Amino acid sequence: MGGADLLAWGHTCVAALAQRRAEIDALNVFPVPDSDTGTNLLATMRAAVAEADGLPESGGNADAGPGEPESAHRVAAALARGATAGARGNSGIILSQVLRGFADATVDAELDGRTYPIALVRAASRVRVSLSEPVEGTILTVLDRAGAAAHHCAEPGLAAVARAGADGAARALAETRDQLPVLRDAGVVDAGARGLLVLLDAMVTMVTGETPVRDEYRAAEFGVPAGRREPARQPGYEVMYRVTGADEERIAALRARLDGLGDSVVVAADGAGGWSAHVHCADAGAAVEAGLAAGSLRAIRIEQLAEGSHEPAAAGFSGWAGSRAGAVGERAAVEMRQLHARAARPSSGRMGGVADRGVLAVAAGAGAAALFEAGGAVVLSAEPALESAGLLAAIRRMPHREVLVLPNGALPAHDLVAVGAAARDARRDVLLLPSASMVQGLAALAVHDRSRFAVDDAFAMSEAAATTRWGALRRAGGRALTMVGTCAPGDGLGLVGHDVVVIDRDTHAAGATLLDRMLGLGGELVTLLVGAGAPDGLAAGLAGHIGDEFPGVEVTVYSGGQQGDLIQIGVE
C-alpha cells in the first residue's frame, strides 16, 4: 500500500466508524461511563483524514518528482498529526498513537506484509508510553494481540497478515469482558478495543475487497444490572489541550502533575513538536495551569463528566471578540450560565449591599492606564508584551471575592480561556469579559456598578463592550498582503477589528476614510485614543473631519500613549 491507498483506508475507517458509532458508544463504561467512545473515535479519525487530504500534491519524499505517488509514510504522518491535533477524549489520543505506529513503520518502505506487523507493534509501544497507568483488558491488550498475530502469520503478503491481525484482535476483544472487573459487571467488551477492530477490519477490506463478518457486540445477559453495580468514581471533569513550545523534560513533569490531579492521563506526541494531553480530574483549573507550566496551550476543552452524559462545561473558543456576535456569543454564554448559577446562591462577596468585586484591566500606555485607574480598575500593563503567567499572577493578587477582567485584546482567546480556568477556585470567582480593545474596555468600565449582582454587572459591561465598534489607524512596518491589497512600508492602514479595510500613503487620509466606513453604519459617540507615535495634528484633524461630515456625533479625544496604534477608535 502506498500513500493513496493508506489515505483511502482512512476514509474507509471514517465510514466504518460512523456505521458502528452507536454500538461502540453503548459499550463505553471504562474509564468513565459517558457513552462517547465511538463518537470520539469518529471525530478524531475525521480530523486525521482532513489533515492528510490537505497534503500538497507532490512527491512523498525529497527525491520524488511532481505527480509521483504519495508515500505511505508522508500520509501516515499526516494522519497522525491530524488525529493528535483533533483528538477527542482518551480514545482519540490513543488512536493518534496507533496512526503514529504506521508512520514509524513506513519511514523507509511502503506498507506491506513485512511492515504491517511492525506498525502494530510500534503502535502498541507508543500507546503504552503515552498512558500514565496502562490497564490490561482494554485496547492495549487487544493491540498487543493483534500485533503478535500479524507477526506470527505463516502466509506472506499484506492480505494474509492484515486478516491475521484483525482476527487476533477479535479473539482478544471477546476476552476483555472477563479481564476487567468493570467490563465484567456491565457485561460488555472494551469500547476502545471495539473501535480498534473496526480500523483493522477496514484494512482487511482495503487489501482484500472483503469485509470480515463480526457479531454486534452488545451487553451480555450475565452482566450485573445497572442498579446493582458499584458506582464508578467520578473525577468531575475531562480536560484536554494541545501543548506546543515544550520539551521532553517539561512534558514528563506535566504527566507527573496530571497523575497527581486525577486519572485517565494521556500525554501523546504528534511527531511534529506538539503534544496532546488528557486527564479526568476534580480540579480543571489546576490541570490547565499544569499545561501552562509546560508550554503554550491551545484547543482547550473542559467537559463535565456525568454518568450517561457528556455535557460541555466549557470549551476553547476562537475569535475572542473580533465581531460583535462573537463578543456576546460562545464565551459570554458560558460565563453567563456560570454567573446565573452563582447569583442563585447567597454571595459571600457582598457586604452591606456592595459586592466585594474588583475590575482588572489590561492597558498599554500611561495615558490609557490612567483612564482605567480613574474608572476604578486595577491596571496591568500590556507593554512590552503580556504573557499568560503575568495575567494569572495579577488576578491572584486581586484581594476581591469577585474579579472581572478586561483583557482588551492583549492575549489570544485560547490563552484567556486557560488563564480563566486556572484562576478560578473556591475563594474567588473570575469572569473574563469580551473586550477586544482598550476602547471596548473603557466602554465596559463606564457602566460598571458594584451595587449590582455579578450577573447583572458582567452582562451590562459585556453588552457595552460588544456594542462598541472598534478600529485602529496604524502605519505599515513592511510590505504585506492584506484583504484590500498590498501595503508598502510607511502606508497608513485603517483596521476595523483585526481586518485591514483601508490602505493610503497619507495617514490622515487613511484615518478619515476609516472613520467614514465606521460611521457609515451609524454612531452617536466616537472615542479617539491617541498613541505615542501619532503625528502632531492627527487627532485634531480626525475630530474636525467627524464634525464636518457627521454633525451631531460627539467626539472625545484621550491621550493613550500606546505604542502600537497611532489612533484607536471606538464608535458607540
C-alpha positions as CSV (number, residue, x, y, z in Angstrom):
1,M,0.0,0.0,0.0
2,G,1.3,3.4,-1.0
3,G,0.1,6.8,0.3
4,A,-3.0,6.9,-1.8
5,D,-4.1,3.5,-0.6
6,L,-3.4,4.5,3.0
7,L,-5.5,7.6,2.6
8,A,-8.3,5.6,1.1
9,W,-8.1,3.3,4.2
10,G,-8.5,6.4,6.3
11,H,-11.7,7.3,4.5
12,T,-12.9,3.7,4.9
13,C,-12.2,3.9,8.6
14,V,-14.4,7.0,8.9
15,A,-17.3,5.3,7.1
16,A,-17.0,2.2,9.2
17,L,-16.7,4.1,12.5
18,A,-19.8,6.1,11.5
19,Q,-21.7,2.9,11.0
20,R,-20.6,1.4,14.3
21,R,-20.6,4.5,16.4
22,A,-23.8,3.8,18.3
23,E,-22.7,0.2,19.1
24,I,-19.3,1.5,20.4
25,D,-20.9,4.3,22.4
26,A,-23.2,1.8,24.1
27,L,-20.2,-0.3,25.2
28,N,-18.5,2.6,26.9
29,V,-18.2,2.0,30.6
30,F,-14.5,2.4,31.1
31,P,-12.7,4.6,32.2
32,V,-15.9,6.7,32.6
33,P,-19.4,5.6,31.5
34,D,-20.1,8.6,29.4
35,S,-21.2,6.7,26.2
36,D,-19.0,8.7,23.8
37,T,-16.1,6.4,22.7
38,G,-17.5,5.8,19.3
39,T,-18.3,9.4,18.8
40,N,-14.7,10.5,19.9
41,L,-13.0,7.9,17.7
42,L,-15.1,9.0,14.7
43,A,-14.3,12.7,15.3
44,T,-10.6,12.0,15.7
45,M,-10.4,9.9,12.5
46,R,-12.2,12.6,10.6
47,A,-9.6,15.1,11.8
48,A,-6.8,12.7,10.8
49,V,-8.2,12.3,7.3
50,A,-8.8,16.0,6.9
51,E,-5.1,16.7,7.6
52,A,-4.0,14.0,5.1
53,D,-6.5,15.2,2.5
54,G,-4.8,18.6,2.7
55,L,-1.3,17.4,1.8
56,P,0.0,19.2,-1.3
57,E,0.1,17.1,-4.5
58,S,3.8,16.4,-4.6
59,G,6.1,13.5,-4.2
60,G,6.1,11.8,-0.8
61,N,9.9,12.2,-0.3
62,A,12.7,14.5,-1.2
63,D,13.6,12.5,-4.3
64,A,10.1,12.3,-5.7
65,G,9.1,14.5,-8.6
66,P,5.8,16.3,-9.2
67,G,3.0,13.9,-9.9
68,E,4.7,10.9,-8.4
69,P,2.7,8.8,-5.9
70,E,2.5,10.0,-2.3
71,S,4.5,7.9,0.1
72,A,2.8,5.8,2.8
73,H,5.0,7.4,5.4
74,R,4.0,11.0,4.5
75,V,0.3,10.1,4.5
76,A,0.6,8.2,7.8
77,A,2.5,11.0,9.4
78,A,-0.3,13.5,8.3
79,L,-2.9,11.2,9.7
80,A,-1.1,11.0,13.0
81,R,-0.7,14.8,13.2
82,G,-4.3,15.4,12.3
83,A,-5.5,12.8,14.9
84,T,-3.3,14.3,17.6
85,A,-4.5,17.8,16.9
86,G,-8.1,16.9,16.6
87,A,-8.2,14.1,19.3
88,R,-11.4,13.8,21.2
89,G,-11.3,12.0,24.6
90,N,-8.9,9.4,25.9
91,S,-9.7,7.1,23.0
92,G,-8.9,9.8,20.4
93,I,-5.4,10.4,21.7
94,I,-4.8,6.6,21.8
95,L,-6.0,6.4,18.1
96,S,-3.4,9.1,17.2
97,Q,-0.6,6.9,18.6
98,V,-1.9,3.9,16.6
99,L,-1.5,6.1,13.5
100,R,2.0,7.1,14.6
101,G,2.9,3.4,14.7
102,F,2.0,3.3,11.0
103,A,4.2,6.3,10.3
104,D,7.1,4.8,12.2
105,A,6.9,1.5,10.2
106,T,6.8,3.2,6.8
107,V,9.8,5.6,7.1
108,D,11.8,3.6,4.6
109,A,9.2,1.3,3.0
110,E,5.6,1.1,1.9
111,L,3.0,-0.8,4.0
112,D,3.2,-4.5,3.1
113,G,3.3,-7.9,4.7
114,R,6.6,-7.1,6.4
115,T,6.0,-3.6,7.7
116,Y,2.3,-4.1,8.8
117,P,3.2,-6.2,11.9
118,I,5.9,-3.6,12.7
119,A,3.3,-0.9,12.5
120,L,1.0,-2.7,15.0
121,V,3.9,-3.4,17.4
122,R,5.1,0.2,17.2
123,A,1.6,1.4,17.8
124,A,1.2,-0.7,20.9
125,S,4.5,0.7,22.2
126,R,3.6,4.3,21.6
127,V,0.2,3.9,23.2
128,R,1.8,2.4,26.4
129,V,4.3,5.2,26.6
130,S,1.6,7.8,26.3
131,L,-0.5,6.4,29.1
132,S,0.3,7.2,32.7
133,E,-1.2,3.9,34.1
134,P,-1.7,1.3,31.3
135,V,-4.7,-1.0,32.1
136,E,-4.9,-4.5,30.7
137,G,-8.1,-5.9,29.3
138,T,-8.5,-2.7,27.2
139,I,-7.4,-1.6,23.7
140,L,-3.8,-2.1,25.0
141,T,-4.2,-5.8,25.3
142,V,-6.1,-6.1,22.0
143,L,-3.5,-4.1,20.1
144,D,-0.7,-6.3,21.6
145,R,-2.5,-9.5,20.5
146,A,-3.2,-8.1,17.0
147,G,0.5,-7.3,16.5
148,A,1.5,-10.7,17.7
149,A,-1.0,-12.5,15.4
150,A,0.2,-10.5,12.4
151,H,3.8,-11.1,13.3
152,H,3.3,-14.9,13.5
153,C,1.2,-15.2,10.4
154,A,2.7,-18.1,8.3
155,E,1.5,-16.7,5.0
156,P,3.4,-13.9,3.3
157,G,1.7,-10.9,1.9
158,L,-0.3,-8.0,3.3
159,A,-3.7,-9.6,2.7
160,A,-2.9,-12.6,5.0
161,V,-1.1,-10.6,7.6
162,A,-3.9,-8.0,7.8
163,R,-6.5,-10.7,8.2
164,A,-4.4,-12.5,10.9
165,G,-4.1,-9.2,12.8
166,A,-7.8,-8.4,12.7
167,D,-8.8,-12.0,13.7
168,G,-6.3,-11.9,16.6
169,A,-7.8,-8.6,17.7
170,A,-11.3,-10.1,17.5
171,R,-10.4,-13.0,19.7
172,A,-8.7,-10.7,22.3
173,L,-11.7,-8.3,22.2
174,A,-14.1,-11.1,23.3
175,E,-11.8,-11.8,26.2
176,T,-11.8,-8.3,27.6
177,R,-15.2,-8.9,29.1
178,D,-13.6,-11.2,31.6
179,Q,-10.3,-9.4,32.1
180,L,-11.5,-6.1,33.6
181,P,-14.0,-6.1,36.5
182,V,-15.9,-3.1,35.4
183,L,-16.5,-4.7,32.0
184,R,-17.5,-8.0,33.5
185,D,-20.0,-6.3,35.8
186,A,-21.5,-4.4,32.8
187,G,-21.4,-7.5,30.6
188,V,-19.6,-5.6,27.7
189,V,-16.3,-5.7,25.8
190,D,-14.0,-2.8,25.9
191,A,-15.3,0.1,23.7
192,G,-11.9,1.4,22.6
193,A,-10.8,-2.0,21.6
194,R,-14.0,-2.5,19.6
195,G,-13.1,0.7,17.8
196,L,-9.6,-0.6,17.0
197,L,-11.2,-3.8,15.5
198,V,-13.2,-1.5,13.2
199,L,-9.9,0.0,11.9
200,L,-8.2,-3.4,11.4
201,D,-11.2,-4.8,9.6
202,A,-11.2,-1.7,7.4
203,M,-7.6,-2.6,6.5
204,V,-8.7,-6.1,5.5
205,T,-11.4,-4.6,3.3
206,M,-8.9,-2.3,1.6
207,V,-6.5,-5.1,0.8
208,T,-8.8,-8.0,0.0
209,G,-12.0,-6.3,-1.0
210,E,-13.9,-8.4,1.6
211,T,-15.3,-7.1,4.9
212,P,-14.9,-9.5,7.8
213,V,-18.2,-10.5,9.4
214,R,-18.3,-9.7,13.1
215,D,-21.0,-10.1,15.7
216,E,-22.6,-6.9,17.0
217,Y,-21.1,-6.6,20.5
218,R,-23.9,-5.9,23.0
219,A,-24.1,-6.2,26.8
220,A,-24.2,-9.9,27.7
221,E,-27.2,-11.2,29.6
222,F,-24.9,-12.1,32.6
223,G,-24.0,-8.5,33.1
224,V,-24.8,-7.1,36.6
225,P,-27.9,-4.9,36.4
226,A,-27.1,-1.2,36.4
227,G,-28.8,-0.6,39.7
228,R,-26.6,-3.1,41.5
229,R,-23.2,-2.0,40.1
230,E,-20.7,-0.3,42.3
231,P,-20.8,3.4,41.5
232,A,-17.8,4.4,39.4
233,R,-15.6,7.1,40.8
234,Q,-16.4,10.3,39.0
235,P,-13.4,12.7,38.9
236,G,-15.6,15.6,37.7
237,Y,-14.1,17.0,34.5
238,E,-12.4,15.8,31.4
239,V,-9.7,18.3,30.4
240,M,-7.9,18.2,27.1
241,Y,-5.5,20.6,25.4
242,R,-2.7,20.9,22.9
243,V,0.8,21.8,24.1
244,T,3.5,23.5,22.0
245,G,6.9,25.0,22.8
246,A,7.7,22.3,25.4
247,D,10.4,19.7,25.7
248,E,10.6,16.1,27.0
249,E,11.6,17.2,30.5
250,R,8.6,19.6,30.8
251,I,6.3,17.0,29.3
252,A,7.4,14.5,31.8
253,A,6.7,17.0,34.6
254,L,3.3,17.6,33.1
255,R,2.5,13.9,33.0
256,A,3.5,13.6,36.7
257,R,1.5,16.6,37.7
258,L,-1.6,15.4,35.9
259,D,-1.1,12.0,37.6
260,G,-1.4,13.7,40.9
261,L,-4.6,15.5,39.9
262,G,-6.6,12.6,38.5
263,D,-6.7,9.6,36.3
264,S,-7.0,8.5,32.6
265,V,-3.9,10.6,32.0
266,V,-2.6,10.5,28.4
267,V,0.1,12.8,27.1
268,A,1.0,11.9,23.5
269,A,3.3,13.5,20.9
270,D,2.2,14.2,17.4
271,G,5.6,13.7,15.8
272,A,5.9,17.3,14.8
273,G,6.9,19.0,18.0
274,G,3.5,19.2,19.7
275,W,1.6,17.1,22.3
276,S,-2.0,16.4,23.3
277,A,-2.8,16.0,27.0
278,H,-5.9,14.4,28.6
279,V,-6.9,13.9,32.2
280,H,-10.1,13.2,34.2
281,C,-9.9,15.2,37.4
282,A,-11.8,17.2,40.0
283,D,-9.8,20.5,39.6
284,A,-9.9,21.6,35.9
285,G,-8.1,24.8,36.7
286,A,-5.1,23.0,38.2
287,A,-5.0,20.8,35.1
288,V,-4.9,23.8,32.8
289,E,-2.3,25.5,35.0
290,A,-0.1,22.4,34.7
291,G,-0.2,22.7,31.0
292,L,0.7,26.4,31.1
293,A,3.8,25.5,33.1
294,A,4.8,23.1,30.3
295,G,4.3,25.3,27.3
296,S,1.8,27.2,25.2
297,L,-1.8,25.9,25.2
298,R,-4.5,25.8,22.5
299,A,-7.6,23.8,21.7
300,I,-8.6,23.6,25.3
301,R,-11.6,21.5,26.1
302,I,-13.1,21.2,29.6
303,E,-16.2,18.9,29.8
304,Q,-18.2,17.9,32.8
305,L,-18.2,14.1,33.4
306,A,-21.5,12.6,34.3
307,E,-22.7,9.0,34.0
308,G,-24.7,8.7,30.8
309,S,-23.9,12.2,29.5
310,H,-21.1,14.3,28.3
311,E,-22.2,17.8,28.6
312,P,-19.7,20.6,28.0
313,A,-18.8,22.7,30.9
314,A,-16.5,25.0,28.9
315,A,-14.6,24.8,25.6
316,G,-11.8,26.5,23.8
317,F,-13.0,29.4,21.7
318,S,-11.6,31.3,18.7
319,G,-12.4,34.8,17.6
320,W,-12.5,36.3,21.2
321,A,-14.3,39.4,20.2
322,G,-13.4,40.1,16.6
323,S,-17.1,40.5,15.8
324,R,-20.0,41.8,17.9
325,A,-21.7,38.4,17.6
326,G,-18.6,36.6,18.9
327,A,-18.2,39.1,21.8
328,V,-21.5,38.1,23.4
329,G,-21.7,34.6,21.9
330,E,-19.9,31.4,22.8
331,R,-17.7,32.7,25.6
332,A,-20.3,35.0,27.1
333,A,-22.9,32.3,27.1
334,V,-20.6,30.1,29.2
335,E,-19.8,32.9,31.6
336,M,-23.5,33.9,31.9
337,R,-24.5,30.4,32.7
338,Q,-21.9,30.3,35.5
339,L,-23.0,33.7,36.7
340,H,-26.6,32.8,36.9
341,A,-25.7,29.7,39.0
342,R,-23.7,31.9,41.3
343,A,-26.4,34.5,41.6
344,A,-28.8,31.8,42.7
345,R,-26.8,31.2,45.9
346,P,-26.1,33.7,48.7
347,S,-23.0,35.6,47.8
348,S,-20.2,35.7,50.4
349,G,-18.7,38.5,48.4
350,R,-21.5,41.0,49.2
351,M,-21.0,43.4,52.1
352,G,-23.7,45.9,53.0
353,G,-25.3,45.8,49.6
354,V,-22.0,46.4,47.7
355,A,-20.2,43.4,46.3
356,D,-16.6,42.6,47.1
357,R,-15.8,42.9,43.5
358,G,-12.8,44.3,41.6
359,V,-12.0,45.0,38.0
360,L,-8.6,44.2,36.5
361,A,-7.9,46.0,33.2
362,V,-5.0,45.4,30.8
363,A,-3.8,48.6,29.3
364,A,-1.0,49.8,27.0
365,G,0.3,53.3,27.5
366,A,0.5,55.6,30.5
367,G,-2.5,57.7,29.4
368,A,-4.7,54.6,28.9
369,A,-3.7,53.2,32.3
370,A,-4.7,56.5,34.0
371,L,-8.1,56.4,32.3
372,F,-8.8,52.8,33.6
373,E,-7.5,53.7,37.1
374,A,-9.8,56.8,37.1
375,G,-12.6,54.4,36.4
376,G,-11.8,52.3,39.5
377,A,-9.9,49.5,37.8
378,V,-6.6,47.9,38.8
379,V,-4.3,48.2,35.8
380,L,-1.9,45.6,34.5
381,S,0.5,46.9,31.8
382,A,0.4,45.2,28.4
383,E,3.8,46.6,27.4
384,P,6.2,45.5,26.2
385,A,4.3,42.2,25.9
386,L,1.9,40.5,28.3
387,E,2.1,36.7,28.9
388,S,-0.5,34.4,30.3
389,A,1.5,33.8,33.5
390,G,1.6,37.6,34.1
391,L,-2.2,37.9,33.8
392,L,-2.8,34.9,36.0
393,A,-0.5,36.3,38.7
394,A,-2.2,39.7,38.6
395,I,-5.7,38.0,39.0
396,R,-4.4,36.1,42.0
397,R,-3.1,39.4,43.6
398,M,-6.5,40.9,43.5
399,P,-7.9,40.8,47.1
400,H,-11.6,40.6,45.9
401,R,-14.0,37.7,46.1
402,E,-15.3,38.5,42.6
403,V,-12.9,39.6,39.8
404,L,-14.0,41.0,36.4
405,V,-11.2,41.0,33.9
406,L,-11.0,43.3,30.9
407,P,-8.2,41.8,28.7
408,N,-8.6,44.4,26.0
409,G,-7.0,42.3,23.2
410,A,-3.7,41.7,25.0
411,L,-3.8,37.9,24.7
412,P,-5.3,35.5,22.2
413,A,-8.5,33.6,23.0
414,H,-7.0,30.2,23.9
415,D,-4.7,31.9,26.4
416,L,-7.5,33.7,28.0
417,V,-9.6,30.6,28.4
418,A,-6.6,28.8,30.0
419,V,-6.0,31.7,32.4
420,G,-9.6,31.9,33.4
421,A,-9.8,28.2,34.1
422,A,-6.6,28.3,36.2
423,A,-7.6,31.4,38.2
424,R,-11.0,30.2,39.5
425,D,-11.1,28.5,42.8
426,A,-13.4,28.1,45.8
427,R,-12.4,31.5,47.2
428,R,-12.7,33.6,44.0
429,D,-15.0,33.9,41.1
430,V,-13.2,35.2,37.9
431,L,-15.0,36.4,34.8
432,L,-13.1,37.4,31.7
433,L,-15.2,39.9,29.8
434,P,-15.3,40.1,26.0
435,S,-13.3,43.3,25.4
436,A,-11.0,43.0,22.4
437,S,-9.6,46.6,22.6
438,M,-9.0,49.3,25.1
439,V,-11.8,51.4,23.7
440,Q,-14.2,48.5,24.3
441,G,-12.8,48.1,27.8
442,L,-13.4,51.8,28.5
443,A,-17.0,51.5,27.3
444,A,-17.5,48.4,29.6
445,L,-15.9,50.1,32.6
446,A,-18.2,53.1,32.2
447,V,-21.2,51.0,33.1
448,H,-19.6,49.0,35.9
449,D,-21.7,49.1,39.1
450,R,-20.6,47.1,42.2
451,S,-24.0,47.5,43.8
452,R,-25.5,45.1,41.2
453,F,-25.3,41.4,41.4
454,A,-22.3,40.0,39.4
455,V,-24.6,38.5,36.7
456,D,-26.1,42.0,36.0
457,D,-22.8,43.9,36.3
458,A,-21.0,41.5,34.0
459,F,-23.8,41.4,31.5
460,A,-24.1,45.2,31.3
461,M,-20.3,45.5,30.8
462,S,-20.2,42.8,28.2
463,E,-23.1,44.4,26.3
464,A,-21.3,47.8,26.4
465,A,-18.1,46.3,25.0
466,A,-20.0,44.3,22.3
467,T,-21.9,47.3,21.0
468,T,-18.8,49.4,20.7
469,R,-17.4,49.0,17.2
470,W,-13.7,49.5,17.3
471,G,-10.9,50.2,14.8
472,A,-7.4,51.4,14.6
473,L,-5.1,53.6,12.5
474,R,-1.6,52.2,12.1
475,R,1.5,52.7,10.0
476,A,2.7,49.7,8.0
477,G,6.1,48.5,9.1
478,G,6.8,46.5,6.0
479,R,5.4,45.2,2.7
480,A,2.4,42.8,3.3
481,L,-0.6,41.4,1.6
482,T,-3.9,42.4,3.1
483,M,-7.6,41.7,2.3
484,V,-7.7,45.0,0.4
485,G,-4.4,44.8,-1.4
486,T,-0.7,45.0,-0.8
487,C,0.7,47.7,1.6
488,A,4.2,49.2,1.5
489,P,6.3,50.4,4.4
490,G,5.0,53.6,5.8
491,D,1.5,53.3,4.4
492,G,-1.4,54.3,6.6
493,L,-3.6,51.3,7.5
494,G,-7.1,51.5,8.7
495,L,-8.4,48.5,10.5
496,V,-11.9,47.6,11.7
497,G,-11.4,45.0,14.4
498,H,-8.5,43.0,13.2
499,D,-9.1,43.4,9.5
500,V,-7.4,46.0,7.2
501,V,-10.0,47.8,5.3
502,V,-8.1,50.9,4.1
503,I,-4.6,51.5,2.7
504,D,-3.4,55.0,1.9
505,R,0.0,56.6,1.6
506,D,-1.4,59.6,3.5
507,T,-2.0,58.6,7.1
508,H,-4.5,61.4,7.6
509,A,-6.5,60.3,4.6
510,A,-6.4,56.7,5.7
511,G,-7.9,57.8,9.1
512,A,-10.6,59.9,7.5
513,T,-11.6,57.1,5.2
514,L,-11.7,54.6,8.1
515,L,-14.0,56.9,10.1
516,D,-16.3,57.2,7.1
517,R,-16.5,53.5,6.9
518,M,-17.2,53.1,10.6
519,L,-19.7,55.9,11.0
520,G,-21.5,54.9,7.8
521,L,-23.2,52.3,9.9
522,G,-24.3,54.9,12.5
523,G,-23.0,56.1,15.8
524,E,-23.5,58.7,18.5
525,L,-20.2,58.8,20.3
526,V,-16.7,58.4,19.0
527,T,-13.7,57.9,21.2
528,L,-10.2,58.6,19.9
529,L,-7.4,57.1,22.0
530,V,-4.2,58.7,20.7
531,G,-1.0,56.7,20.6
532,A,2.6,57.7,21.4
533,G,3.6,57.7,17.7
534,A,0.7,59.8,16.4
535,P,2.0,62.8,14.4
536,D,1.0,66.2,15.6
537,G,-2.4,67.4,14.5
538,L,-3.6,63.9,13.5
539,A,-6.2,63.6,16.3
540,A,-7.4,67.2,15.9
541,G,-7.7,66.7,12.1
542,L,-9.8,63.5,12.5
543,A,-12.0,65.1,15.2
544,G,-12.6,68.0,12.8
545,H,-13.4,65.5,10.0
546,I,-16.1,64.0,12.1
547,G,-17.6,67.4,13.0
548,D,-17.7,68.3,9.3
549,E,-19.0,65.1,7.8
550,F,-21.1,63.7,10.7
551,P,-22.7,66.7,12.6
552,G,-24.2,65.8,15.9
553,V,-21.8,62.9,16.6
554,E,-20.0,63.6,19.9
555,V,-16.2,63.2,19.8
556,T,-13.9,62.5,22.9
557,V,-10.2,62.6,22.5
558,Y,-7.8,61.0,25.1
559,S,-4.1,60.6,25.2
560,G,-3.5,56.9,25.4
561,G,0.3,56.7,24.9
562,Q,0.1,53.1,23.4
563,Q,2.9,52.0,21.2
564,G,1.0,50.0,18.6
565,D,-1.9,52.1,17.3
566,L,-1.5,55.7,16.1
567,I,-5.2,56.1,17.0
568,Q,-7.6,53.6,18.5
569,I,-11.2,54.3,17.6
570,G,-14.4,53.3,19.4
571,V,-17.9,54.0,18.0
572,E,-20.9,53.7,20.3
